[in-house]
Each structure stands twice: as structure tokens, then as C-alpha cells.
């Protein structure tokens, strides 16, 4: 698999994981002039929360875990993109957060790690 295929596979696995947990996917690969949000979803609960999920996928650990690819600069960019998305909405979004999902495509099958509430 090339880099783009790995990324698409990771995003697909992350979306399937969220759907299996009862989440609703609002957007996949939402783009604006500032960049792209991988997944925008709603986490169910008494107070549903809009969650912006950054997905990082790797086929091995030679460059670290997938989640180690989320730097302070990347988190800053994600915050900027969240603001663009929120401005584009027709109604207010009362509760939201940024999560990350790391996907490791290993020989024993994919391993997902979901990190909630980045940069709190």
C-alpha cells in the first residue's frame, strides 16, 4: 500500500470503529481553504458532543506510534480547522472536542487507539 492508501484505510477503520460505538458521522474529509478534518462525528450521550477526530495510520513502529505524529503544530492546525467548521454551521454547536485515533496496520490485524480530548 502507498501512503495515501494507508491513510484511507486508517480513516475507514476509524469510521467503522466510531459507528460500532453508536456515533453518527457528520463529515469525512471535510475541506476548507485552511486544510482538512478527517472525521467530524457526534458522540451519543445525554449531551451529544461533536467530536473532530484526527486519524493517523501507520504500518509499523519504526517512526513511532501513529499518535506520536500529532505534534503541537498539528494540534494548533486542528484548532484552526475546527473554528472554520464551526463558522460554516447554520446553528450553534454547544459541546465539542478534538480526539485522535491511531491505527496501526500490523500483521495481527489493525490496532486502534482512541485518545479523547486533545489539548485540554
C-alpha positions as CSV (number, residue, x, y, z in Angstrom):
1,X,0.0,0.0,0.0
2,X,1.2,3.5,-0.7
3,X,0.9,6.3,1.8
4,X,-2.5,7.5,0.5
5,X,-3.9,4.0,0.6
6,X,-2.7,3.6,4.2
7,X,-4.3,6.8,5.2
8,X,-7.6,6.0,3.5
9,X,-7.6,2.5,5.2
10,X,-6.9,4.1,8.6
11,X,-9.7,6.6,8.2
12,X,-12.1,3.8,7.1
13,X,-11.3,1.7,10.1
14,X,-11.6,4.7,12.4
15,X,-15.1,5.5,11.0
16,X,-16.2,1.9,11.4
17,X,-14.9,1.9,15.0
18,X,-16.9,5.0,15.8
19,X,-20.1,3.8,14.0
20,X,-19.8,0.5,16.0
21,X,-19.8,2.6,19.2
22,X,-23.1,4.3,18.1
23,X,-21.6,7.5,16.9
24,X,-23.0,9.4,14.0
25,X,-20.6,10.5,11.3
26,X,-21.4,14.1,10.1
27,X,-18.4,14.6,7.8
28,X,-15.5,12.7,6.4
29,X,-12.5,14.6,4.8
30,X,-14.2,18.0,5.3
31,X,-12.1,20.6,3.4
32,X,-11.7,24.3,3.6
33,X,-9.0,26.7,2.5
34,X,-7.1,26.0,5.6
35,X,-6.9,22.2,5.3
36,X,-8.9,19.1,6.1
37,X,-10.7,17.5,9.0
38,X,-10.6,13.7,8.8
39,X,-13.8,12.8,10.7
40,X,-16.5,15.0,12.3
41,X,-18.8,12.9,14.4
42,X,-21.4,13.1,17.2
43,X,-20.7,11.0,20.3
44,X,-24.0,9.9,21.8
45,X,-25.0,10.7,25.3
46,X,-27.2,12.8,27.4
47,X,-25.5,15.8,26.0
48,X,-24.3,14.8,22.5
49,X,-20.8,16.1,21.7
50,X,-19.5,17.0,18.2
51,X,-16.0,15.4,18.0
52,X,-13.4,16.3,15.5
53,X,-11.3,13.1,15.0
54,X,-7.7,13.3,13.6
55,X,-6.8,9.9,12.3
56,X,-3.1,8.8,12.0
57,X,-2.3,5.4,10.5
58,X,1.0,3.5,10.2
59,X,2.1,0.1,9.0
60,X,4.9,-0.2,11.5
61,X,6.6,1.4,14.5
62,X,9.9,2.4,13.0
63,X,8.8,6.1,13.1
64,X,6.9,5.8,16.4
65,X,3.3,5.1,17.2
66,X,0.6,6.7,15.0
67,X,-0.4,9.1,17.7
68,X,3.1,10.4,18.1
69,X,2.7,12.1,14.7
70,X,0.3,14.6,16.3
71,X,2.6,17.5,17.2
72,X,1.9,20.8,18.9
73,X,1.8,22.4,15.5
74,X,-0.7,19.8,14.2
75,X,-2.9,20.4,17.2
76,X,-2.8,24.2,16.5
77,X,-3.8,23.5,12.9
78,X,-6.7,21.2,14.1
79,X,-8.0,24.0,16.3
80,X,-7.9,26.4,13.4
81,X,-9.8,23.9,11.2
82,X,-12.4,23.4,14.0
83,X,-13.1,27.1,14.0
84,X,-13.6,27.1,10.3
85,X,-16.1,24.2,10.5
86,X,-18.0,25.8,13.4
87,X,-18.3,29.1,11.5
88,X,-19.7,27.1,8.5
89,X,-22.6,25.7,10.5
90,X,-26.1,27.0,10.4
91,X,-26.7,26.5,14.1
92,X,-24.6,26.7,17.2
93,X,-22.7,23.7,18.5
94,X,-22.9,23.6,22.3
95,X,-20.3,20.9,23.0
96,X,-17.3,19.8,21.0
97,X,-13.8,18.4,21.4
98,X,-10.8,17.2,19.4
99,X,-9.9,13.5,19.6
100,X,-7.3,11.4,17.8
101,X,-7.5,7.8,16.6
102,X,-4.2,6.0,15.9
103,X,-4.4,3.0,13.6
104,X,-1.5,0.5,13.4
105,X,-1.9,-1.9,10.5
106,X,0.1,-4.8,11.8
107,X,0.5,-8.5,10.9
108,X,-2.0,-9.5,13.6
109,X,-4.7,-7.1,12.2
110,X,-5.4,-3.4,12.9
111,X,-5.0,-2.0,16.3
112,X,-6.9,1.2,17.2
113,X,-6.1,3.6,20.0
114,X,-8.7,6.4,20.7
115,X,-7.4,9.4,22.6
116,X,-10.1,11.7,23.8
117,X,-9.8,15.4,24.4
118,X,-6.5,16.5,22.9
119,X,-5.0,19.7,24.2
120,X,-7.1,20.2,27.2
